[in-house]
């Protein structure tokens, strides 16, 4: 099977270089996702924030020709909330997502990708907002809805699966016709499916990496890189609170099941059937 990673983390080259260095031991962002999918699969990626328009357009045509079995969209530090000035490459991402889903291509998006999807399908600036409850960073449970508990994406997961979170914005208005799969104290729409698009507010690509104790090591590295920002935002007030935050980071092994289940849904062709069944059911 062939997959595409749509890398939207940032158009800031310096940040990207520093971030890749931090994740070097895990193969960088691309390595994390490739490991999650299984190395036997073919894997391509594009970086729209740093690529020319022609590159994005070429990838778009390959997607629309069904060259890829599925698309992954990672997180982003370039927000699309109601106060953000949307850049040209972000508009291209919206168009890219819309085109892929119009063709029925499975898309699995995390954190920023989850928010980009909501913005793409609603075309409403208010569909993504700066979270009034503040920043959410750490390990905590997603609360599966009735639909989520019945969804094949969460097959074999714990009743209240634990995942890693790192976000300041949230989806406030999912696309009309979507199914909410999970909630969280920081987000009413922590996961939703709209047609062939599934958006998750958490980061399963971190918890799926066994070599990091299912995300513990990676999350601690990320915490150190974000420490100054956490102090500035008030998420932590001092060194003692930061150390307590590190201690609260736990393994998130259910993350690996997310990827395995998604690949199996694609392999079996059941993704659209699942959505149709959920829509017919009163939740």
Secondary structure, 3 states (H helix, E strand, C coil): CEEEEEECCCCCHHHHHHHHHHCHHHCHHHHHHHHHHCCCCEEEEEECCCCCHHHHHHHHHHHHCCCCCEEEECCCCCCCCCCCCCCHHHHHHHHHHHHHHHCCCEEEEECHHHHHHHHHHHCCHHHEEECCCCCEEEEEECEECHHHHHCHHHCCCCCCCEEEEEECEEECCCCCCCEEEEEECCEEEEEEEECCEEEECCCHHHHCCHHHCCCHHHHHHHHHHHHHHHHHHCCCCCHHHHHHHHHCCCCCCHHHHHHHHHHHHHHHCCHHHHHHHHHHCCC
